[in-house]
Amino acid sequence: MADSYFPRWRPQSAAAEGRIVGTDERLAWPQMFAMGVQHVVAMFGSTVLAPLLMGFDPNLCIFMSGIGTLLFFVLVGGRVPSYLGSSFAFIGLVIAVTGYGGHGPNLNIPVALGGIIACGVVYAIIGLIVSAVGTKWIETLMPPVVTGAIVCVIGLNLAPIAVHGVSGSNFDSWMALVTVLCVGAVAVFARGMLQRLLILVGLLMAYVIYAIVTNGLGMGKPIDFAIVANAAWFGMPHFTAPVFNVQAMTLLAPIAVILVAENLGHIKAVSAMTGQNLDRYVGRAFLGDGLATIVSGFAGGTGVTTYAENIGVMAVTKIYSTLVFVIAALIALVLGFSPKFGAVIQTIPGPVLGGVSIVVFGLIAVTGARIWVVNKVDFSDNRNLIVAAVTLVLGAGDFSLKLGGFGLGGIGTATFGAIILYALLRRKPAQGLVA
C-alpha cells in the first residue's frame, strides 16, 4: 500500500459480519454499489436539503458534490474515506448576503457564489500551509476537546432543522417517529449487508408505509407521482456564473475556519473509528475541500465539506473503503444529469426525510462525543469542561453575533468561541470544578 499513490483495495468477504472494512479493502462489487447508493441517500441532507434552504438547484448541487468527491479522492490518494456535500455553515451567511426569502429559487445566487469561491481560496491556502509545515499549529488551536465539541455542535445545530421539518402537523410528527423506528429496527434486528444498509432500507420502509397510509388510506398528504412521470430522464444541469462582490466575499471567506474544524473533526473521527492515523493527509484533505469548493462555486453550486452525514453511515456500517465514495460520486454525477431524479427527490415525504435526518444528525453529534472518549479528554480539567460546555450551548442554541458588517451564526460562534476560549484558558491550572 505504501509503495503506490492509491491503495490496492484487498477484497474482503461479507461473511465476516461486524468486522471493520478498512480504507484499503472492499466488499463484493454489488455490495459496494449498494453502499454507494446508501451514502448518496444519506447525503440528501447536505446535497438536497441544504441547497433548498439556500435556494440552490439540488440537481446541480448533487452533480457538483460528485465532482468534488472525485477531486478530493484524487488529492488524498484514496486514503481518506469521505463524500463531499454542502456545508450547513454557509446557510446563514448565504441567506444574509442574498436576501433569500426561503421559498423557490434564489435570484441572487451569483453574489453568494463569489463569496463561496473566496472561502474556497482561503481554505486551499490553509491546506497548502498545513502540507508545508504540518498540522501541529492547527492541533494546538483545535485539540480533541475543541474538535469534539465542534463536531457535536454541527449535529446539535442541525437538529432544529430536522425537527422543524416534521412539526407541521401531528401526522407528520408521527410519521417521522415511524421513520426513526424503521431505521432503528434495521440497525438492531437486521443482519449482514441488510443491517449495513440501514439508512437506505429504513428510508424505503418508511416511504412505503407513508404511501400506504396516505395514497392508500387517505391519511395525510399523498405522494404526487405525476411530477416523476412528466420529468425527462436526461437533461443538462443549470450552471450559474459567479459575481464577485467584495462585501459578500468578506463575509463568506472566514467560513473557511469552520470548514477546517469540520474537516479536521472528520479525519480525527475516522481515525478513531478505524484505528488508523490519517494525520499526514490533513493538508491534502484541506486542499481537496478548498479546490472542490472553488470548482463548485464557479459552476453555481454550494460550498462543500468532507464532514457530512456520511460519517454517521460509516459509524454504524463499519465500512470505510474509499472505493465506496468513488461509486457514490459516480452515482451523483449520473443523477445530476437526470431531471427525473430531481422529481423523485421531490416525492420523498418531508416527514420521512426529516425522520432520517433526526437519526443521521444525532449520529454526527455522538461522533463528536466519541472523539472525546477515544482521545481520553479529561473533563476534571476546568478548561476542557468550560470549553465543551460553552461550545455546546452556543451551537445548539444557535447563538449569533454581529461585528459591524460581519455576522456569525450558531456554528460559527461555537467554532470560533471554542478555539478562542481554549487559547485564553490555556494557562489556567487544571482543577476540578466539582468535588
C-alpha angles and dihedrals in degrees: 000000000000094000095061133058093232126040119253094228106223114220115249128196116244087218089082091085116200094010117133114253103217128221090258095047135076141193126227112304096250089054091046090053091050090051090050090054090049092053091050090051093045090051092059088101091065101025096044112012098044094049090048091052089055096040096251125143107263093205091057093043094053088047091052091046087060092049091048093048092053091047091050091047092055095046094051092043092241091293102116118062109223145131116210116229138163113294115233087213088081098055102084097044095041089054089047097052095042100039089228113185096209101251132086127347119345106239093196097055093122090066091052091048092061089054092046090053091049089052090050091052092052090046092050091049090053088051092053091049092050091048089053102042104019134242100285094103092050092046089051090054094039112030120171094279089057099041092045091051092048092049090049090049093054091058094042093046090053092049096085090053091057094043094045090051092060099040099080093102141356089255092054091051093051092047090052089054090048088054091050090050091049092053091043093049092052091047094051107029105030122084138210121355092349089063091048090055091055097132095050096040093044092051092049091049091051091045091055092046091050092050091050096050095041109030092029106035099025097240118138128346111330123228113259107221094173092086089059093050092050096047122096120245095227134027140143119266114250106249122200128201120228128243115212108223113174095216093050091046091050091051097046102038095075090060083083088081090058091048090052089055091046092050095044090048090050093051093045090049094050090046089053093048096046099034088231122125108232098171093114089065096052096097092048090046091053090048091048092051092046095050091045090053091050093050091046091050093052090051097047100263134126128266111274138212138187092231107082142114094304090079089064090053091050091049093058100033097042089215111133100162108143090213088071089067093051088055091047091050093051090049089051091052091053092046091050089063093051121085086184088064089053088053091050089052089055091056094059102105116242093234091054094048089044092052091052089047091054090057097043096043088049090053089053091054092048090050088061089055088049089059088058093049097046093046091045094233108198109230092182083076106090091215093058092042095051094043093052095042096049094042093053094050094045091051099039090046091047091232108194131199134191123203106185106298092346119092134186127200126208097284091046096050091045092050097047091037092055093048095046095041092051091050093048093049095043095105095048114112116248108255133157115260092204130034 
